[in-house]
Amino acid sequence: MTDAVPALYDLLLKSGFPPSRLKRNAPMRAYTTFHIGGPADLLCEAASPSQVRLALEAARSLSVPVTLIGNGSNLLVRDGGIRGLVLRLIQPDQPDAPLSEDAGSVLLSCFAGSSLAGLASYACSRGLSGLAELSGIPGTLGGGAVMNAGAYGGELSQLIRTVHALSLSDLSPRTFEGDALGFGYRTSAMAEAGVVVTSVTLSLPRGDADEIRARMRELAAARREKQPLDLPSAGSTFKRPAGGFAAKMIDECGLRGTGIGGAQVSEKHAGFVVNRGDATAADVLRLMALVQERVSARFGVMLEPEIRILGDDA
Ligand SMILES: Cc1cc2nc3c(=O)[nH]c(=O)nc-3n(C[C@H](O)[C@H](O)[C@H](O)COP(=O)(O)OP(=O)(O)OC[C@H]3O[C@@H](n4cnc5c(N)ncnc54)[C@H](O)[C@@H]3O)c2cc1C
């Protein structure tokens, strides 16, 4: 444990974080959809940009390293856990009000901890389209913006106007707009900039609420049919390689269903590694290495992880 962690816990309490939002030795398996990962020295949950700033100021004053997470749906945390502070952005207590509206679209500024699914339902109830395709992605808006999350032809990059962030080095405000957002396939300028995304302004076109609802239901059914949603995972393990599909290549190597320890290439969708119940991060990493080796030997393609790997080995 980082020496200053007990002092940071006290400082965060004094700064107004309730004890329910602070946890020492927080098992990261409880904060990731993979249900894998050793303990974080200290985990703090922030529900507004001002709480994010308070937590970062406190960590900075005691030189405690900070790791950011949203819903942990794209993460593999190693078995030794994470040293220092894990700052987790969570659903805000109050929904955000529209910034401006015109006949064609609505600008909505939302806290980065807002869940994508919750935002999609809210937008649907107001007859705003654009988020239906993303409604089944189990992440936060901030994590989604950093990863440029996308599905079924939709990508957050198509909806994002502005990203507000704080620099992790000096806590100065940063604004990303237009080309500076640097969106690419499952990446963005924010991923490399050493920032925490605090809020995101979305431009949502007006649509028909019944049609949006029907589209959300149709896509949820498609996900249930194709993806192993009954087992913990972090979604697609590898990025789509140029000119191919990771899942198809993995399948053609005969790896569907292959397991190491508690980790398994999903029987239902070979692009997902799933946790059969007692997987360790070491099991997942060994399985990923095996998949990469076999795919490389057969297709000459080195699959690149889509999931982010954090923390220390056991
Ligand atoms: C069943 C399942 C299905 C999925 N389907 C899809 C899909 O269809 N399309 C898709 O794109 N993804 C999919 N994913 C992956 C995942 O949901 C997305 O990548 C999501 O956007 C991650 O958001 P998160 O809040 O969980 O981020 P996390 O996993 O918590 O973090 C992801 C990365 O973003 C960083 N980060 C998080 N929040 C912030 C912030 N506020 N500021 C700066 N950095 C931050 C973290 O440090 C980390 O590097 C799926 C995952 C699962 C489990």
The ligand as a MOL file (V3000), in Angstrom:
LIG
                    3D

  0  0  0     0  0            999 V3000
M  V30 BEGIN CTAB
M  V30 COUNTS 53 58 0 0 0
M  V30 BEGIN ATOM
M  V30 1 C -21.0390 -7.4000 -22.3430 0
M  V30 2 C -20.2350 -6.2380 -22.8880 0
M  V30 3 C -20.5590 -5.7180 -24.1290 0
M  V30 4 C -19.8120 -4.6360 -24.6600 0
M  V30 5 N -20.1660 -4.1520 -25.8830 0
M  V30 6 C -19.4640 -3.1150 -26.4030 0
M  V30 7 C -19.8100 -2.5740 -27.6830 0
M  V30 8 O -20.7510 -3.0030 -28.3410 0
M  V30 9 N -19.0670 -1.5280 -28.1530 0
M  V30 10 C -18.0150 -1.0050 -27.4510 0
M  V30 11 O -17.3910 -0.0390 -27.9280 0
M  V30 12 N -17.6690 -1.4990 -26.2420 0
M  V30 13 C -18.3610 -2.5210 -25.6980 0
M  V30 14 N -18.0010 -3.0230 -24.4670 0
M  V30 15 C -16.8230 -2.4810 -23.7600 0
M  V30 16 C -17.1290 -1.3060 -22.7990 0
M  V30 17 O -18.4580 -1.3600 -22.3110 0
M  V30 18 C -16.8760 0.0570 -23.4520 0
M  V30 19 O -15.5140 0.1960 -23.8590 0
M  V30 20 C -17.2130 1.2210 -22.5040 0
M  V30 21 O -17.2270 2.4130 -23.2320 0
M  V30 22 C -16.2490 1.3540 -21.3250 0
M  V30 23 O -16.7920 2.2970 -20.4090 0
M  V30 24 P -16.5020 2.1880 -18.8460 0
M  V30 25 O -17.1530 3.3360 -18.1860 0
M  V30 26 O -16.8830 0.8380 -18.3470 0
M  V30 27 O -14.9350 2.3720 -18.8460 0
M  V30 28 P -13.8380 1.5650 -18.0030 0
M  V30 29 O -13.8270 0.1420 -18.4750 0
M  V30 30 O -14.0320 1.8020 -16.5620 0
M  V30 31 O -12.5070 2.2760 -18.5090 0
M  V30 32 C -12.0720 2.1240 -19.8510 0
M  V30 33 C -10.8700 3.0560 -20.0900 0
M  V30 34 O -11.2920 4.4020 -20.0390 0
M  V30 35 C -10.6210 5.1120 -18.9950 0
M  V30 36 N -11.6290 5.9940 -18.4030 0
M  V30 37 C -12.8420 5.6540 -17.8970 0
M  V30 38 N -13.5060 6.7590 -17.5120 0
M  V30 39 C -12.6910 7.8080 -17.7750 0
M  V30 40 C -12.8210 9.2180 -17.6100 0
M  V30 41 N -13.9130 9.7920 -17.1000 0
M  V30 42 N -11.7820 10.0120 -18.0060 0
M  V30 43 C -10.6570 9.4740 -18.5470 0
M  V30 44 N -10.4800 8.1430 -18.7050 0
M  V30 45 C -11.4860 7.3160 -18.3300 0
M  V30 46 C -10.0950 4.0600 -18.0430 0
M  V30 47 O -8.9360 4.5040 -17.3650 0
M  V30 48 C -9.7850 2.9230 -19.0170 0
M  V30 49 O -8.5350 3.1220 -19.6560 0
M  V30 50 C -18.7400 -4.0990 -23.9170 0
M  V30 51 C -18.4340 -4.6150 -22.6480 0
M  V30 52 C -19.1700 -5.6740 -22.1380 0
M  V30 53 C -18.8380 -6.2080 -20.7760 0
M  V30 END ATOM
M  V30 BEGIN BOND
M  V30 1 1 1 2
M  V30 2 1 2 3
M  V30 3 2 2 52
M  V30 4 2 3 4
M  V30 5 1 4 5
M  V30 6 1 4 50
M  V30 7 2 5 6
M  V30 8 1 6 7
M  V30 9 1 6 13
M  V30 10 2 7 8
M  V30 11 1 7 9
M  V30 12 1 9 10
M  V30 13 2 10 11
M  V30 14 1 10 12
M  V30 15 2 12 13
M  V30 16 1 13 14
M  V30 17 1 14 15
M  V30 18 1 14 50
M  V30 19 1 15 16
M  V30 20 1 16 17
M  V30 21 1 16 18
M  V30 22 1 18 19
M  V30 23 1 18 20
M  V30 24 1 20 21
M  V30 25 1 20 22
M  V30 26 1 22 23
M  V30 27 1 23 24
M  V30 28 2 24 25
M  V30 29 1 24 26
M  V30 30 1 24 27
M  V30 31 1 27 28
M  V30 32 2 28 29
M  V30 33 1 28 30
M  V30 34 1 28 31
M  V30 35 1 31 32
M  V30 36 1 32 33
M  V30 37 1 33 34
M  V30 38 1 33 48
M  V30 39 1 34 35
M  V30 40 1 35 36
M  V30 41 1 35 46
M  V30 42 1 36 37
M  V30 43 1 36 45
M  V30 44 2 37 38
M  V30 45 1 38 39
M  V30 46 1 39 40
M  V30 47 2 39 45
M  V30 48 1 40 41
M  V30 49 2 40 42
M  V30 50 1 42 43
M  V30 51 2 43 44
M  V30 52 1 44 45
M  V30 53 1 46 47
M  V30 54 1 46 48
M  V30 55 1 48 49
M  V30 56 2 50 51
M  V30 57 1 51 52
M  V30 58 1 52 53
M  V30 END BOND
M  V30 END CTAB
M  END
